[in-house]
């Protein structure tokens, strides 16, 4: 801060919050610096923190925490082997708690898992709306499901739908599988273009109605304009073909206009 004038720090350590006493000590040490900071955590980890530690994190400048909510369906969470550590109830509890402390939760969701990808997508999108009702400042990141080798029931269902991983190094380094590794691939047999389009349209309406806090250009008139223009779509659930929002995003140059994973 003294040498470079930094006013914010983002930690990419996935285990940053794993030990509460360490987090509390860190927050205590930097509290007087008045620097904003961000980090990654698990929902169940933060739910175990005491109110005193939450007070310290808020007072030390913690602005946002990235967490994997993963799904709006508890059944899907169980198939993901997340049944013990994640649940829709825990997601809503942490969203409400962070609203009280003024710290933004950034939730990632994985959509479109077999055996019924359409139902999985729509259940999770509706749950995202519930999260937003609990904490409107929640940031939402959406990914389309891609299989992980030997990952239990979901992987077996993916194979049953015709999915198969490469068998040679040449296949693995091909452009198609590089796209797959970045969650951009369309090479999954159970996800069709219409379903992908529904997710993209929902994300665009959501991003307009609730502009991201990470883009300071949207903190004033621009953000209010996007929110006003998109309000009727969000409240009526009319997400299809939001051409006016696409144009506005382009004019305003706003971030997060596209769904992650495409």
CORMOVEN-V596743 format. One record per pair of residues at least 6 apart in sequence whose ideal C-beta (glycine too) atoms are under 6 Angstrom apart, sorted by the first residue. I is the first residue (numbers start at 1). GAP is how many residues later the second one is. Records with the same first field share a line. If there is no record, write none. Layout:
I = GAP  GAP
//
This chain:
8 = 28
9 = 28
10 = 28
11 = 28
14 = 26
16 = 23
17 = 6  24  28
20 = 29  33
24 = 29  32
27 = 29  30  33
28 = 28
30 = 30
31 = 28  29
35 = 26
36 = 25  27
37 = 24  25
38 = 25  26
39 = 26
40 = 26
41 = 24  26
43 = 24  47  51
44 = 41
46 = 48
47 = 47
54 = 47
58 = 43
62 = 41
64 = 40  42
66 = 40
67 = 40
68 = 40
69 = 22  38  40
70 = 12  16  40
71 = 6  53
72 = 51  52  55
73 = 50
74 = 13  14
76 = 37  44
77 = 6  9
79 = 74  75
81 = 71
92 = 42
95 = 10  36  39  40  43
96 = 38
98 = 7
99 = 36
104 = 33  109
105 = 33
106 = 33
107 = 33
108 = 33
109 = 15  33
110 = 33  35
111 = 10  13  33
112 = 8  9  32  33  79
113 = 7  32  41
114 = 43  44  47  76
115 = 42
117 = 73  74
125 = 77
128 = 12
131 = 7
141 = 119
142 = 61  117  118
143 = 40  117  118
144 = 117
146 = 37
147 = 8  11  16
161 = 28  29
162 = 27
166 = 6  11
176 = 11
179 = 6
183 = 78
184 = 78
199 = 60
200 = 59
201 = 38  39  41
202 = 37
203 = 56
204 = 38  41
205 = 25  28  29  34  37
207 = 49
208 = 18  22  37
209 = 18  21  25
211 = 7  12  15
212 = 43  44
215 = 39  40
218 = 36
222 = 30
230 = 15
249 = 8
//
